[in-house]
Amino acid sequence: MPARSSDLVTLFLCGDVMLGRGIDQLLAHPSDPALLEGYVKDARDYVALAEDLHGPIVRPVEPGYVWGDALPALERTAPDARLINLETSVTTSRDYWPDKGIHYRMHPGNRACLTVARIDACALANNHVLDFGQAGLLETVAALREAGLQTSGAGRDLSEARAPARLPLREGRQLLFFSAGTDLSGIPPEWAAGENQPGVDRLPDLSEATAAQLAARVRSHVRPGDLAVVSIHWGSNWGYHLPAEQLRFARRLIDEGVDLIHGHSSHHPRPIELYRGKLILHGCGDFINDYEGIRGYEDLRSDLRLMYFATLEAQTGALRELRVVPLQTHALRLRPAGREDVQWLSRTLSAVSEPYGVRLLQHDGELVMVSRG
């Protein structure tokens, strides 16, 4: 790929990356498959659901198997930073969080599933990173950092949970990647990090005051020339409606100097917004998980997964280009979405995003953002 101008920075972002349960069972070092769920008691049953749809999966798979065609797409684009929300603890802990119906865990021996995609930083302020308790959280952070991945949104105490990941860019600039989550995404109040308590950066609400406080923390870390991305786990699982408080919160962060909002938690993509020239991804949808074969909400097409490549002006953070690469999960592996699926995504995401200044047009099997203005 030709060298990119130093005036531009391209980021890869996606929705929730869940590597536990059935995904973990596919890999070379599976955890104990026993589950405490209401209906499914063995993580291998999630693999069986996918196999019922698309045939046998020979195990163990290579680390890059679940990424599938996302890997060559990443190499073609060669983004300056690769950012994900990792919705899985990486631990051998058996300390299940009580009174929680779903627990996600990947064995630390399977970290190559992340490094094969050359992920730079993982947002951790979500509703699954403490599924195996504080010990599981601390092991997760340590395991990721030992593998060369930066983290944000969780840590040994509140100060560490609020600290951004710092990624070098050209000409001495940095990308600062912050992570926070809300109760509406299912983060228990007990998971909030404290002065001497491990946990996540859990936002108390989406008020103007909380937005102003978060923005002030961002500004305290940003130097002239740096870019700031805030990754937020928020909202319900299904539907396209954006609550007024979420809209206000995201816009206030942009008003206060944040360059891009990376929203996630919903199981399918939600509207995209262009606000004052900056990108707000209100909900990136799922990206990797073991939900294949689980029925419900088929009309929202949670089997379709999106890679967001956002190119920003390095000096201002303004969005120069947004390319979206549509994929589909098949046998727990990502493959290119079909032509009709791409057309459906173009129509659907344009319809829900047009009130926020965005249309998405098809181009060579991808979606390209066009500003309504």
C-alpha positions in Angstrom: 0.0 0.0 0.0 1.4 3.5 -0.8 2.6 5.6 2.0 -0.2 7.6 3.7 0.1 11.4 4.1 1.3 12.5 7.5 -1.7 14.9 7.4 -4.1 11.9 7.7 -4.6 9.1 10.3 -6.6 6.0 9.6 -8.2 4.0 12.4 -9.8 0.6 12.4 -12.7 0.2 14.8 -15.3 -2.5 15.2 -17.9 -3.7 17.6 -17.8 -6.2 20.4 -15.1 -8.9 20.2 -16.2 -11.8 22.3 -13.6 -14.6 22.3 -15.0 -16.7 25.2 -17.3 -19.7 25.3 -17.6 -21.3 21.9 -14.8 -19.3 20.4 -12.4 -20.3 23.2 -13.4 -23.9 22.6 -12.3 -23.7 19.0 -8.8 -22.6 19.8 -5.7 -24.5 20.9 -6.1 -23.9 24.7 -9.7 -24.2 25.6 -10.9 -23.3 29.1 -13.1 -25.7 31.1 -16.3 -25.7 29.1 -18.7 -25.8 32.1 -21.1 -22.9 32.1 -23.5 -21.6 34.7 -26.1 -20.4 32.2 -29.8 -21.0 32.6 -30.1 -23.2 29.4 -26.6 -24.0 28.1 -24.3 -25.8 30.5 -21.4 -26.6 28.1 -19.6 -24.0 26.0 -19.1 -26.6 23.2 -22.9 -26.5 22.6 -22.4 -23.0 21.0 -20.0 -24.6 18.5 -22.6 -27.3 17.8 -25.2 -24.6 17.1 -23.0 -23.1 14.4 -22.1 -26.6 13.0 -25.8 -27.4 12.7 -26.1 -24.4 10.4 -22.9 -24.6 8.4 -21.2 -28.0 8.9 -18.4 -29.4 11.0 -15.5 -27.1 12.2 -12.3 -29.1 12.6 -10.7 -28.2 15.9 -8.4 -26.8 17.0 -8.4 -23.9 14.6 -5.6 -21.5 13.8 -5.5 -18.3 15.8 -6.7 -16.2 12.8 -9.6 -18.5 12.0 -12.3 -16.5 13.6 -11.1 -13.2 12.0 -11.3 -14.9 8.5 -11.5 -12.3 5.7 -11.1 -9.4 8.2 -7.3 -10.1 8.3 -6.6 -9.4 4.6 -8.9 -6.4 4.8 -6.8 -5.0 7.6 -3.6 -5.7 5.7 -5.0 -3.9 2.5 -5.9 -0.8 4.5 -2.9 -0.8 6.9 -4.6 1.4 9.5 -2.4 3.5 11.8 -4.2 2.0 14.8 -6.4 -1.0 15.4 -9.0 -0.5 18.2 -11.5 -3.0 19.6 -13.9 -3.5 22.5 -12.8 -6.8 24.1 -15.9 -8.1 25.7 -14.2 -11.1 27.3 -12.0 -11.8 30.3 -8.7 -13.5 29.6 -8.1 -15.6 32.6 -8.0 -19.0 34.2 -10.0 -17.8 37.2 -12.9 -19.9 38.3 -14.4 -17.1 40.4 -17.7 -16.6 38.6 -19.4 -13.3 39.4 -22.5 -14.3 41.3 -26.0 -13.4 40.2 -24.9 -12.9 36.6 -26.4 -15.1 33.9 -23.6 -15.1 31.3 -19.9 -15.3 31.8 -17.3 -14.9 29.1 -13.7 -16.2 29.5 -10.9 -17.0 27.1 -7.8 -18.9 28.2 -4.7 -16.8 28.3 -3.0 -19.4 26.1 -5.3 -18.3 23.3 -4.0 -14.7 23.2 -2.6 -15.3 19.7 -6.2 -14.9 18.5 -5.7 -11.2 19.2 -2.1 -10.7 18.3 -2.7 -12.3 14.9 -4.9 -9.4 14.0 -2.2 -7.0 15.4 -4.7 -5.2 17.6 -3.1 -2.2 19.3 -5.5 -1.4 22.1 -8.5 -3.0 23.8 -11.3 -1.1 25.5 -12.3 -3.0 28.6 -15.0 -1.0 30.3 -17.8 -3.3 29.5 -20.2 -5.7 31.2 -18.1 -8.9 30.8 -14.5 -8.1 31.7 -15.2 -8.9 35.4 -17.2 -12.0 34.8 -14.5 -13.9 36.7 -14.0 -11.4 39.5 -11.3 -9.0 40.4 -8.6 -11.7 40.1 -9.9 -12.4 36.6 -9.8 -8.8 35.7 -6.2 -8.3 36.9 -5.1 -11.4 35.0 -6.8 -10.1 31.9 -5.0 -6.8 32.0 -1.7 -8.4 32.7 -2.2 -11.1 30.0 -3.0 -8.5 27.4 -0.1 -6.2 28.2 2.3 -9.1 28.3 1.1 -9.9 24.7 1.9 -6.3 23.7 -1.6 -5.0 23.7 -2.5 -1.8 25.4 -5.7 -1.5 27.5 -8.0 1.2 28.8 -11.1 1.4 30.9 -10.1 -1.1 33.6 -7.3 -1.6 36.0 -6.1 -2.0 39.6 -7.7 1.2 40.7 -9.7 4.2 39.4 -6.6 6.0 38.2 -5.5 3.1 36.1 -9.0 2.4 34.8 -9.3 6.1 33.6 -5.9 6.2 32.0 -5.9 6.1 28.2 -4.0 3.8 25.9 -1.3 5.8 24.1 -0.5 4.8 20.6 2.3 6.5 18.6 1.4 8.3 15.3 3.6 9.9 12.8 5.6 13.1 13.5 5.5 12.6 17.3 1.8 12.7 17.6 -0.2 10.3 19.8 -3.6 8.6 19.7 -5.2 8.6 23.1 -7.8 5.8 23.5 -10.1 6.1 26.5 -12.8 3.6 27.6 -15.8 4.0 29.8 -19.1 2.2 30.3 -22.6 2.8 31.6 -25.1 0.9 33.7 -27.5 0.7 30.8 -25.1 -1.7 29.1 -25.3 -4.0 32.1 -22.2 -3.1 34.1 -23.0 -3.8 37.8 -22.4 -0.9 40.2 -20.0 -3.1 42.1 -17.7 -3.2 39.1 -16.8 0.5 39.3 -13.1 1.0 40.1 -12.3 2.8 43.3 -9.3 4.5 44.8 -8.0 1.1 46.1 -10.4 -1.2 44.2 -9.9 -2.9 40.9 -12.7 -2.4 38.3 -13.8 -0.4 35.3 -14.4 3.2 34.5 -18.2 3.1 35.1 -20.0 6.3 34.3 -22.7 7.1 36.8 -25.0 8.5 34.2 -25.1 10.3 30.8 -25.7 13.8 32.3 -24.1 17.0 31.1 -22.0 17.1 34.3 -20.6 13.6 33.7 -19.8 14.5 30.1 -18.0 17.6 31.2 -16.0 15.6 33.8 -15.0 12.9 31.3 -14.0 15.6 28.7 -11.9 17.4 31.3 -10.1 14.1 32.1 -9.5 13.6 28.3 -8.1 17.2 28.0 -5.7 16.6 30.9 -3.9 13.9 28.9 -4.0 15.4 25.4 -1.0 17.4 24.1 -1.2 19.7 21.0 -1.3 17.5 17.9 -2.7 14.4 19.7 -6.0 12.7 18.7 -8.5 11.5 21.3 -11.0 8.6 20.9 -13.5 7.8 23.6 -14.9 4.3 23.5 -18.2 3.9 25.3 -20.1 0.7 26.2 -23.7 1.9 26.4 -27.3 1.4 25.4 -29.6 -1.6 24.9 -29.0 -4.6 22.7 -31.6 -4.2 20.0 -33.2 -1.4 17.9 -32.1 1.8 16.2 -33.5 4.4 18.6 -30.9 6.7 20.2 -32.0 8.1 23.5 -31.7 11.9 23.7 -29.3 11.7 26.6 -26.9 9.6 24.6 -27.0 12.1 21.7 -26.4 15.0 24.1 -23.5 13.1 25.8 -21.7 12.2 22.6 -22.1 15.7 21.2 -20.9 17.3 24.4 -17.7 15.3 24.3 -17.1 16.4 20.7 -17.8 20.0 21.7 -15.2 19.6 24.5 -12.5 18.4 22.2 -12.9 14.6 21.7 -12.2 13.6 18.1 -14.2 10.4 17.7 -16.8 8.5 19.7 -16.6 4.7 19.4 -19.9 3.3 20.7 -20.8 -0.3 21.3 -23.0 -2.8 23.2 -25.8 -3.3 20.7 -25.8 -6.6 18.8 -26.2 -4.9 15.5 -25.0 -1.6 14.0 -26.8 1.6 15.0 -26.8 5.0 13.4 -23.7 6.8 12.4 -23.5 10.6 13.1 -21.4 13.4 11.7 -21.3 16.2 14.2 -19.3 19.3 13.7 -17.2 17.3 11.2 -16.4 14.6 13.8 -17.5 10.9 13.7 -19.8 9.4 16.2 -20.4 5.7 15.9 -23.4 5.2 18.2 -23.3 1.4 18.0 -20.8 -0.7 16.1 -22.7 -4.0 16.6 -21.1 -7.3 17.3 -17.9 -8.3 15.5 -16.7 -11.7 16.7 -18.8 -14.0 18.9 -20.4 -17.5 19.2 -24.0 -16.4 18.7 -24.4 -18.2 15.3 -27.4 -20.4 15.3 -29.2 -18.5 18.2 -32.6 -17.4 17.0 -34.3 -14.1 17.6 -34.3 -10.6 16.0 -33.4 -12.0 12.6 -34.8 -8.9 11.0 -31.9 -6.8 12.5 -29.3 -9.1 10.9 -26.9 -9.5 13.7 -25.0 -12.0 11.5 -23.6 -9.1 9.5 -20.5 -7.6 11.0 -18.8 -4.3 10.1 -15.2 -3.1 9.9 -15.0 0.7 10.2 -12.0 2.5 8.7 -12.1 6.1 9.7 -9.6 8.5 8.2 -9.1 11.7 10.2 -7.2 14.9 9.6 -4.2 14.6 11.9 -4.3 18.3 12.9 -8.0 18.7 13.6 -9.5 15.2 14.0 -12.1 16.1 11.4 -13.4 13.1 9.5 -12.0 12.9 5.9 -13.4 9.5 4.9 -15.3 6.6 6.4 -15.2 3.2 4.7 -17.2 0.3 6.1 -16.3 -3.3 5.1 -19.3 -5.6 5.6 -18.7 -9.2 6.6 -20.8 -12.1 7.7 -20.3 -14.8 10.3 -20.2 -18.3 8.8 -19.0 -21.4 10.7 -17.8 -18.9 13.4 -15.5 -17.2 10.8 -15.9 -13.9 9.1 -16.4 -13.9 5.3 -17.4 -11.1 2.9 -21.1 -10.2 3.0 -23.1 -11.0 -0.2 -24.2 -8.4 -2.6 -27.8 -8.4 -1.4 -26.6 -8.1 2.2 -24.5 -5.1 1.3 -27.5 -3.5 -0.4 -29.6 -4.1 2.7 -27.0 -2.6 4.9 -26.7 0.5 2.6 -30.5 1.0 2.7 -30.9 0.3 6.4 -28.0 2.3 7.8 -28.6 5.2 5.5 -32.2 5.3 6.6 -31.4 5.4 10.3 -28.3 7.6 9.9 -29.7 10.3 7.6 -31.2 12.3 10.5 -27.7 12.5 11.8 -26.1 13.8 8.6 -24.9 10.5 7.0 -25.7 8.3 4.1 -23.8 5.2 3.1 -23.3 4.3 -0.6 -22.2 1.0 -2.0 -18.8 0.9 -3.8 -17.0 -2.3 -4.8 -18.7 -4.3 -2.1 -18.0 -1.7 0.6 -20.0 1.2 2.1 -18.7 4.7 1.8 -20.0 7.5 3.9 -21.5 10.6 2.2 -22.3 13.6 4.3 -25.9 14.7 3.8 -24.8 18.3 3.8 
